[in-house]
Structure formats: structure tokens, C-alpha cells
Amino acid sequence: MGSGVVHPAFPEQLATAKVNQNKAKKTPKREHCLSCLFPSVIIVILLLALPAFIFSFRDMLWRREVVTDIPKCAFGCNRTFETPPLLLISFDGFRADYFTRNLTPTLKHLFECGVTAPHMISSFPSITFPNHYSIVTGLYPGYHGIIDNALFGVDADHAGEDAPYADKKVIHPRVNGGWYGGEPIWNTAHKAGKKSAVSFWPGSEVVIQGLRPDYWQKYDAEKDNKLRIDEIINYLNLPSPERPDFYTFYYENPDGAGHEFGTDSPEVNEALEYVDSLVIYLLKRLDEEGLLGCINIVFVSDHGMENLKQSPEFHANLASVMDTYPFNLTAVSSTIGHVYVEKEEVLPGKSLLDNFRVCRGGHPFAAWTRQDIPRRYHYTSKRAGSLIFESEPGSKFFEWVVVI
């Protein structure tokens, strides 16, 4: 995922070639390395079937030893369900072309057993929190309100779109329910008399519309993923009145490895192998319990990823594109840039962009006022900022937070 903490404001710095050399060491802040702009992949597998797998452990990574194919994609179900359970799984930052590396044969096998699409187009902006909440609501980020991995508002309880600029600050989207618009699918399930068990999905920890999933837990990156899969099996084995009908499973890789080491790194390849081993373990456990033919599984990802270009002309700091600005402002950057200005009123014939040396639609940066951003982005929410900056794939605008 994106950063899990609120970053304090710090002086702007030029994003340069040194931020991503694909070295085997962590960079200070993952968002500074890569843009998450490639299409991501969606796989829909219905009434799954899977061969037997043998797996082993080495260096904390589950390695495939043997994958035995079978001629048919069919497994039995020794349980009775009024409605087949649905399990939604997200592997964060799984770029569509990662499949061409031949490191995820289990998922490839599921392609053959189910229904798949070659890619999907992420919502704008292509980053973790907005897109995961879009997946479970069917709404664009500009409509459901989680417009980025960092938000600008009064506090964790109040967005305060119309509050004075001086009362606002940068907030991480692990905010409370007042920020979340729309209806997540676990609420829809509740209203239909169904139960849900949601594991780490963005938005699932807070009360939305007065509701939470029936079973939920706070995000814990250190929690063992085998244990999380075993918890799903335990839920499926509950008596019918207590058993959930809808499940989610979120895993933060290969996104984390890509941000820290680059998309072409050995660490990303290891993360892909680990993802495949998680699928092996899940399907093995389902098969052991006689559930594999009972359950529908949907695999998704929220966005892809691209390496940051190394040429300095593809990067800019805020001062290099802005003249002296007449108002106070806060600039927040992720895959796109948001500028929140103290006063949006301008004289007739003038624009808030007049003080910026960036062309609307220019190269490699484009800038719009919130009112003028292309309609295809569905991004006119006040929460998005007074100005929105977009860079071409592989480029980076100003650093995380700049206050002027």
C-alpha cells in the first residue's frame, strides 16, 4: 500500500535519479520512487478447480516444488450453501504484465479454469486507498470522497470541505466514517440479510452508514498471511447462522516491493512468487475442507506501477514552476499533485493557474483548476484541491507536502 503514516510537512526537494536505482535497500518514502499508472489486472474465477500442490518453506518465502496439472477444472463440494460464498482478493500493485514473468503459474492455471480480463483501467488517481474503495462501492474517488492516499481536511472525523483553509491539515485516509461516501459492498450484504468477513480492506475498519462488517480487524502488516487464510477457512466452517457470505483478503504486495526496489527488481519477482504461494495455500486449504467447488473467488488489483524516469527534466519542485503566490497554499503530492489555496476567488479573465509556469496540457506536466479538469477523470470534488497537477508516466512532481 501507500504510506501508512501521516508525513509531516518538509522542504520540497527535487525528485532525482537517485531515488530509484533498484538497489537492495529501502528508500525513505515509497511514494518518492514510482508512479502507479499502469493498468492493473482483474481475474474472475467461478466455481474453481485446482490441482494438488506440494509446497515448502525457505527464507520465509513459500517456494513451488511441484505443480501437477489435471485435465479438468472441476472440484467437488461437500457442503451445502444457500448462496455460494464470495471471496474478493486484492494483491496491491499487481501490474498486468507481471503475469508474463511466469512466476505465478497457479494464477495462470486459474485463468484457464475461470473467466479473466487482460487488464482493467484504474480510477483516477491510480493509488491504493481510492481504488480499493472504488472496487467495493462502484464509485469514482471523486464521488466516494477518498480522493487520494493523503487527504486535506479538518480532522479524522470531519472533511470540512467548506471550512476555512486555516482550520485544515493533511490527513492520512485511515479516517473515520464521515469521510467515506457511497455504500461498500459489506453494507449492501448486511442490508440484504447477509454476513461479511473483511480482512484489512481499506474502509473496513470504520463505521460507514452506521455499519461495519460482521467480522473485521485492524490492519496489521506483521500478521502472518497463512493465519489470515486459516481464519477464512474457520469462518467458512461456522454454523450457517454465523457464517459469512462475503469475504475479502487484502495483501500489500507486490506493491511494497515495487515501491522500495523497482518493478524490475529481484525483490518484486520474489513477491510475485510469494503471492502465488498464498494462492496455493488458500486453494489447498479449501480443497482439504471440501470447499473448493463451493466458493466463488474474484482476484483484483488496484493499480499497476512504473519506474521513475531518471532524467531530471521529468521532475520538478514546486518553486521551479510557481511564481510568488498571493495566497497561502498547501501542496500534497502522490501519483498526482493537489494544491489547496487559501482563496479561490480570482478577477474576471484570471485563473488560479496564472502564477504557475505550467501549461494546461503541457509536457511533462498538466495542470487544471478543479472546475476545468477533464470530465473523464470524474474529479471535481472540493476534496481534490483547488488545482490538480498530473505528470506523464514515469515523472514526478513536488514532494509529499509543501506548505507556503
C-alpha positions in Angstrom: 0.0 0.0 0.0 0.9 3.6 0.1 2.4 5.1 3.1 0.9 4.0 6.4 1.7 7.2 8.4 1.0 10.9 8.1 4.1 12.6 6.8 4.9 16.0 8.3 5.5 18.9 6.1 9.1 19.2 5.0 11.0 21.4 2.5 10.5 20.5 -1.1 13.2 18.5 -2.8 13.8 17.7 -6.5 13.0 14.1 -7.2 16.1 12.9 -9.0 17.7 9.8 -10.4 19.0 8.7 -7.0 15.5 7.9 -5.7 15.2 4.7 -7.6 18.3 2.7 -8.5 16.7 -0.7 -7.9 19.2 -1.3 -5.1 18.6 -3.8 -2.5 17.9 -1.2 0.2 14.8 0.6 1.3 14.1 4.1 0.2 12.9 6.6 2.9 9.4 7.0 1.4 8.0 4.6 -1.1 5.9 7.3 -2.8 9.0 9.0 -4.0 10.1 6.1 -6.2 7.4 5.2 -8.6 4.2 6.2 -10.2 1.3 3.7 -10.1 0.0 4.3 -13.5 0.0 1.0 -15.5 -3.3 -0.8 -16.0 -3.9 -3.4 -13.4 -5.3 -6.9 -13.8 -8.6 -8.5 -12.8 -9.3 -12.2 -12.8 -12.7 -13.6 -12.1 -12.8 -17.3 -11.2 -16.1 -19.0 -10.8 -16.6 -22.5 -9.2 -12.8 -23.0 -9.1 -10.9 -26.2 -9.7 -7.3 -26.7 -8.9 -4.7 -29.5 -9.0 -2.8 -30.8 -6.0 0.2 -28.8 -4.9 3.2 -29.6 -2.8 4.9 -26.6 -1.1 7.9 -26.0 1.1 9.3 -23.1 3.1 12.7 -21.4 2.6 13.8 -18.0 3.7 10.2 -17.1 4.8 9.1 -17.5 1.2 6.9 -20.3 0.1 8.6 -21.9 -3.0 6.8 -24.1 -5.5 8.3 -27.5 -5.8 5.7 -29.4 -7.8 2.6 -28.2 -9.6 0.7 -31.1 -11.0 -1.8 -30.3 -13.8 -5.1 -32.0 -14.3 -7.2 -32.2 -17.4 -10.4 -30.8 -15.8 -11.1 -27.7 -13.9 -13.7 -29.3 -11.6 -13.8 -29.9 -7.9 -16.5 -31.3 -5.6 -18.3 -29.5 -2.8 -19.2 -31.5 0.2 -21.1 -28.6 1.9 -24.5 -27.1 1.4 -24.7 -23.3 1.0 -27.9 -21.5 0.3 -25.8 -19.0 -1.7 -22.2 -19.8 -2.8 -19.8 -17.8 -0.7 -17.9 -15.0 -2.4 -14.2 -14.2 -1.7 -12.7 -11.0 -3.0 -8.9 -11.0 -3.0 -6.6 -8.0 -3.8 -2.9 -8.1 -4.5 -1.8 -4.5 -4.3 0.1 -3.0 -7.2 -0.1 -6.2 -9.4 0.8 -4.8 -12.8 -0.8 -6.6 -15.7 2.4 -7.6 -17.4 3.7 -9.3 -14.2 2.0 -12.4 -15.5 4.4 -12.6 -18.4 7.3 -13.3 -16.0 5.9 -16.9 -15.5 6.3 -16.6 -11.7 2.6 -17.1 -10.9 1.6 -20.4 -12.5 -1.2 -21.0 -10.1 -3.0 -17.8 -11.1 -2.3 -18.7 -14.7 -4.0 -22.1 -14.1 -7.0 -20.2 -12.7 -7.1 -18.2 -16.0 -7.8 -21.5 -17.7 -10.4 -22.6 -15.2 -12.4 -19.4 -14.9 -13.1 -16.0 -16.5 -10.5 -13.3 -16.9 -9.9 -9.9 -18.5 -6.5 -8.9 -19.8 -6.4 -5.7 -17.8 -8.5 -3.0 -16.1 -8.3 0.8 -16.1 -7.8 2.2 -12.6 -9.8 5.0 -11.3 -8.1 8.4 -11.2 -5.8 8.7 -9.3 -4.3 5.3 -9.6 -3.3 4.7 -6.0 -4.3 2.3 -3.2 -7.0 3.8 -1.0 -9.1 5.5 -3.7 -9.1 2.5 -5.9 -9.8 -0.1 -3.3 -12.7 1.8 -2.0 -13.9 2.2 -5.6 -13.8 -1.5 -6.1 -16.2 -2.1 -3.2 -18.6 0.8 -3.9 -18.6 1.1 -7.7 -18.0 4.8 -7.4 -15.2 7.0 -8.7 -12.9 8.5 -6.0 -14.3 12.0 -6.8 -17.7 10.7 -5.8 -17.0 8.5 -2.8 -14.7 11.1 -1.2 -11.4 9.1 -0.6 -9.6 11.1 -3.3 -6.0 10.0 -2.5 -3.7 8.3 0.0 -3.5 11.7 1.7 -6.4 13.9 2.4 -6.8 17.6 3.4 -9.5 18.4 5.9 -10.3 19.5 9.4 -9.6 16.2 11.2 -10.1 12.4 11.0 -13.9 12.9 11.7 -14.6 15.9 9.5 -13.7 16.6 5.9 -14.9 20.1 6.2 -14.9 20.9 2.5 -16.3 24.4 3.3 -14.2 25.0 6.4 -11.7 27.9 6.4 -8.3 27.0 5.0 -6.6 27.8 8.3 -8.6 25.0 10.0 -7.4 22.2 7.7 -4.4 19.9 7.6 -3.0 16.9 5.8 -4.6 13.7 7.0 -4.0 10.0 6.1 -7.1 8.3 4.7 -7.3 6.0 7.7 -10.0 8.4 8.7 -13.4 7.8 10.3 -16.7 7.2 8.6 -17.6 10.8 8.0 -15.1 10.9 5.1 -16.5 7.8 3.4 -19.3 8.2 0.9 -21.2 5.6 -1.0 -22.1 2.2 0.2 -19.4 -0.5 0.5 -20.4 -4.0 -0.5 -20.3 -5.3 3.1 -23.0 -2.8 4.0 -25.1 -3.9 0.9 -24.7 -7.5 2.1 -25.9 -6.5 5.6 -29.0 -4.8 4.2 -29.7 -8.0 2.2 -29.5 -10.1 5.4 -26.0 -11.5 4.6 -22.9 -11.5 6.7 -19.4 -10.4 5.8 -15.8 -11.0 7.0 -13.4 -8.3 5.8 -9.7 -8.6 6.2 -7.7 -5.4 6.0 -9.7 -3.8 3.1 -9.4 0.0 3.1 -12.5 1.4 4.7 -13.5 -1.7 6.6 -12.2 -0.5 10.0 -14.6 2.4 10.3 -18.3 2.8 10.8 -19.9 3.8 7.4 -23.7 4.5 7.3 -23.8 3.2 10.9 -22.5 -0.2 9.9 -19.3 -2.3 10.0 -18.6 -5.8 8.6 -19.8 -8.5 10.8 -16.2 -9.7 11.2 -13.3 -7.2 10.8 -9.9 -6.4 12.1 -7.5 -3.6 12.2 -4.7 -3.5 9.6 -1.6 -5.3 10.8 1.2 -5.7 8.2 3.0 -8.1 10.5 0.2 -10.6 10.8 1.0 -14.0 9.3 -0.8 -14.4 6.0 -1.2 -18.2 6.5 -3.1 -17.4 9.7 -5.3 -14.9 7.8 -6.1 -17.6 5.2 -6.8 -20.1 8.0 -9.2 -17.5 9.5 -11.2 -17.5 6.3 -11.4 -21.3 6.4 -12.6 -21.1 10.0 -15.3 -18.6 9.0 -16.5 -20.9 6.2 -16.8 -23.7 8.8 -19.0 -21.7 11.1 -22.7 -22.8 11.6 -25.0 -21.4 9.0 -26.5 -18.6 11.1 -23.0 -17.3 12.0 -21.2 -18.0 8.7 -20.4 -15.0 6.4 -21.5 -14.9 2.8 -18.9 -12.4 1.6 -15.2 -12.3 2.4 -12.2 -10.1 1.4 -8.5 -10.7 1.6 -6.0 -7.8 1.0 -2.3 -8.3 0.7 0.1 -5.3 0.3 2.5 -6.9 -2.2 3.9 -6.7 -4.9 3.2 -3.0 -4.4 5.5 -2.7 -1.4 8.4 -4.4 -3.1 7.9 -2.4 -6.3 8.0 1.0 -4.4 11.1 0.1 -2.5 13.2 -1.7 -5.1 11.7 -1.0 -8.5 9.5 -3.1 -10.8 12.3 -5.0 -12.4 14.0 -6.0 -9.1 14.6 -9.5 -7.8 12.5 -8.4 -4.8 9.4 -7.9 -6.9 10.0 -11.3 -8.5 10.2 -12.9 -5.0 7.0 -11.0 -4.1 5.2 -12.5 -7.1 6.3 -16.0 -6.2 5.1 -15.3 -2.6 1.7 -14.1 -4.0 1.4 -17.3 -6.0 2.3 -19.4 -2.9 -0.5 -17.6 -1.0 -2.9 -18.7 -3.7 -1.6 -22.3 -3.5 -2.1 -22.3 0.3 -5.6 -20.9 0.0 -6.7 -23.4 -2.6 -5.0 -26.3 -0.8 -6.9 -25.4 2.4 -10.2 -25.0 0.6 -9.6 -28.4 -1.1 -8.8 -30.1 2.3 -12.1 -28.9 3.7 -14.1 -29.9 0.6 -14.9 -26.3 -0.1 -13.1 -25.6 -3.4 -16.1 -26.4 -5.5 -18.4 -24.4 -3.3 -16.9 -20.9 -3.4 -16.6 -18.1 -6.0 -13.3 -16.2 -5.9 -12.5 -12.9 -7.5 -8.9 -11.7 -7.8 -8.3 -8.0 -8.4 -5.6 -5.4 -8.1 -6.0 -1.7 -7.6 -3.3 -0.3 -9.9 -0.1 -1.1 -11.7 3.3 0.6 -11.4 6.0 2.2 -13.4 9.7 3.0 -12.7 10.5 6.7 -12.2 12.4 8.1 -15.1 16.0 9.1 -14.3 16.3 12.3 -16.4 15.9 15.4 -14.3 13.7 17.2 -16.9 10.9 14.8 -15.9 10.8 16.0 -12.4 10.1 19.4 -10.8 9.9 21.0 -7.4 7.1 23.4 -6.7 9.2 26.6 -6.7 10.5 25.8 -10.2 7.0 26.1 -11.7 5.5 28.7 -9.4 6.0 32.5 -9.2 5.3 34.3 -5.9 1.8 33.3 -5.0 -0.5 35.9 -3.4 -2.2 33.4 -1.1 -1.2 30.7 1.4 -1.3 27.2 0.0 -0.6 23.6 0.8 0.6 21.2 -1.9 0.3 17.5 -1.5 1.8 15.0 -3.9 1.2 11.3 -4.6 0.7 10.0 -8.1 -0.8 13.4 -8.8 -0.4 16.8 -7.2 -3.1 18.6 -5.2 -2.8 22.3 -4.4 -5.1 23.8 -1.8 -5.1 27.6 -1.8 -6.4 29.9 0.9 -8.6 31.9 -1.5 -10.0 30.6 -4.8 -11.7 33.8 -5.9 -10.0 35.5 -8.9 -10.8 38.5 -11.0 -12.7 38.1 -14.3 -10.4 36.8 -17.0 -7.8 35.5 -14.5 -7.1 31.9 -13.3 -5.6 30.4 -10.2 -3.0 28.9 -12.6 -1.7 32.3 -13.7 1.1 32.2 -11.2 2.3 28.8 -12.3 4.7 28.3 -15.2 3.0 25.1 -16.2 0.9 24.8 -19.3 -2.5 23.2 -19.1 -2.0 20.1 -21.1 1.8 20.8 -21.2 4.6 18.3 -21.2 5.6 16.5 -19.0 3.1 18.1 -16.6 -0.5 19.2 -17.0 -2.4 21.4 -14.6 -6.0 22.2 -14.2 -8.3 24.0 -11.8 -10.8 21.7 -10.2 -13.5 23.1 -12.4 -11.6 22.6 -15.6 -10.2 19.1 -15.1 -11.3 16.7 -17.9 -14.7 15.2 -17.3 -13.3 11.6 -17.9 -11.5 11.9 -14.5 -14.7 12.4 -12.5 -12.6 14.5 -10.1 -14.3 17.8 -9.4 -14.8 17.2 -5.7 -13.6 20.0 -3.4 -11.5 17.5 -1.6 -9.3 17.1 -4.6 -8.0 20.6 -4.2 -8.1 24.0 -5.9 -5.6 22.9 -8.5 -4.7 19.4 -9.7 -1.4 18.5 -11.4 -0.8 15.4 -13.4 2.6 14.2 -14.7 3.2 11.9 -17.5 4.0 8.2 -16.7 7.4 7.9 -15.0 7.7 11.6 -13.9 7.2 13.1 -10.5 6.0 16.5 -9.3 6.7 18.1 -6.0 7.5 16.1 -2.9 5.0 14.9 -0.3 3.8 18.0 1.5 4.8 21.7 0.9 3.2 24.5 2.9 3.7 28.1 1.7 
